[in-house]
């Protein structure tokens, strides 16, 4: 074959994406803005600087960035095991909780299998499910913006492999109580992995959600998903983890992209766990602002469900949602809008929160 024959002509077929990928919606990240007057309240990041101990750990690890990280993340897994009261064999890590979730779906789902989750919930859920060739089963939230566990249980079939319970739910902030999840687990086949996604658990009021570790110890088909991206302030480093039965956790480690959690991220996560009291003080300040904002918004006439995340959720009619987004944009405040549903606003520093309160006061009914 000559070199000329290797050149594709105008009618030559080109590589094509899998059908599941070609039709896949893109994940929509929180928008970024430029300038000192922009309040970036769309991504639920921590608005505090990283914990000083984490910064020091990253600086020290940076001098060895020419070396691959520990692919098994042994030191981090052992530190997490001590923190949680489990064994390192029960811990798997990945690039953020969304990375670990991809490992879960890849590890458990074949083409045509089903993953059940509430909707609206974390936007990456259906994307990761469809990418694996599985089928997303969306169950509408109930009237309190929370999970309809009865409807979710009824949706389980012999093709269901995973159920995702997001508590507190993103974007609505509503938790699922311990008793409700336990009753739900008693109705779900033991062959189905029930993932309790607790990305925002540090912000939840005590007793509002489940004791997920207790449920995990009682029900071997429970998995726990958490992240360092939110309360610990490591969103830019990408490190999350799961707790699951040893055989499942081992499978998650096998499905992980090799070296996906950098050495810098591993060291920063360990340092952040060691600085837990400082993290908790920051969380307390966010919760105080969340309560302050919710009280003022309710006084303005906005109807809110109590949020247990580092954000507030306002469900609106579509025409009002569009007007609010335009008003926020004009004011240099970036929020997360969900077409047909509402607006999610990250709780930030008091000055940024006051800007939100003033704007919403001007648009209250």
Rosetta blueprint (number, residue, H / E / L):
1 X L
2 X L
3 X L
4 X H
5 X H
6 X H
7 X L
8 X L
9 X L
10 X L
11 X L
12 X L
13 X L
14 X L
15 X L
16 X L
17 X L
18 X L
19 X H
20 X H
21 X H
22 X H
23 X L
24 X L
25 X L
26 X L
27 X L
28 X L
29 X L
30 X L
31 X L
32 X L
33 X L
34 X L
35 X L
36 X L
37 X L
38 X L
39 X E
40 X E
41 X L
42 X L
43 X L
44 X L
45 X L
46 X L
47 X L
48 X L
49 X L
50 X L
51 X L
52 X H
53 X H
54 X H
55 X H
56 X H
57 X H
58 X H
59 X H
60 X H
61 X H
62 X H
63 X L
64 X L
65 X L
66 X L
67 X L
68 X L
69 X L
70 X L
71 X L
72 X L
73 X L
74 X H
75 X H
76 X H
77 X H
78 X H
79 X H
80 X H
81 X H
82 X H
83 X H
84 X H
85 X L
86 X L
87 X L
88 X H
89 X H
90 X H
91 X E
92 X E
93 X E
94 X E
95 X L
96 X H
97 X H
98 X H
99 X H
100 X H
101 X H
102 X H
103 X H
104 X H
105 X H
106 X H
107 X H
108 X H
109 X L
110 X L
111 X L
112 X L
113 X L
114 X E
115 X E
116 X E
117 X E
118 X E
119 X E
120 X L
121 X L
122 X L
123 X L
124 X H
125 X H
126 X H
127 X H
128 X H
129 X H
130 X H
131 X H
132 X L
133 X L
134 X L
135 X E
136 X E
137 X E
138 X E
139 X E
140 X E
141 X L
142 X L
143 X L
144 X L
145 X L
146 X L
147 X L
148 X L
149 X H
150 X H
151 X H
152 X H
153 X H
154 X H
155 X L
156 X L
157 X L
158 X L
159 X L
160 X E
161 X E
162 X E
163 X E
164 X E
165 X E
166 X E
167 X L
168 X L
169 X L
170 X L
171 X L
172 X L
173 X L
174 X L
175 X L
176 X L
177 X L
178 X H
179 X H
180 X H
181 X H
182 X H
183 X H
184 X H
185 X H
186 X L
187 X L
188 X L
189 X L
190 X L
191 X L
192 X L
193 X E
194 X E
195 X E
196 X E
197 X E
198 X L
199 X L
200 X L
201 X H
202 X H
203 X H
204 X L
205 X L
206 X L
207 X L
208 X L
209 X L
210 X L
211 X L
212 X H
213 X H
214 X H
215 X H
216 X H
217 X H
218 X H
219 X L
220 X L
221 X L
222 X E
223 X E
224 X E
225 X E
226 X E
227 X E
228 X L
229 X L
230 X L
231 X L
232 X L
233 X L
234 X L
235 X L
236 X L
237 X L
238 X L
239 X L
240 X E
241 X E
242 X E
243 X E
244 X L
245 X L
246 X H
247 X H
248 X H
249 X H
250 X H
251 X H
252 X H
253 X H
254 X H
255 X H
256 X L
257 X L
258 X L
259 X L
260 X L
261 X L
262 X L
263 X H
264 X H
265 X H
266 X H
267 X H
268 X H
269 X H
270 X H
271 X H
272 X H
273 X H
274 X H
275 X L
276 X H
277 X H
278 X H
279 X H
280 X H
281 X H
282 X H
283 X H
284 X H
285 X H
286 X H
287 X H
288 X H
289 X H
290 X H
291 X H
292 X H
293 X H
294 X H
295 X H
296 X H
297 X H
298 X H
299 X H
300 X H
301 X L
302 X L
303 X L
304 X L
305 X L
306 X L
307 X L
308 X L
309 X L
310 X L
311 X E
312 X E
313 X E
314 X E
315 X E
316 X L
317 X L
318 X H
319 X H
320 X H
321 X H
322 X H
323 X H
324 X H
325 X H
326 X H
327 X H
328 X H
329 X H
330 X H
331 X L
332 X L
333 X E
334 X E
335 X L
336 X E
337 X E
338 X E
339 X L
340 X L
341 X L
342 X E
343 X E
344 X E
345 X E
346 X E
347 X L
348 X L
349 X L
350 X H
351 X H
352 X H
353 X H
354 X H
355 X H
356 X H
357 X H
358 X H
359 X H
360 X H
361 X H
362 X H
363 X L
364 X L
365 X L
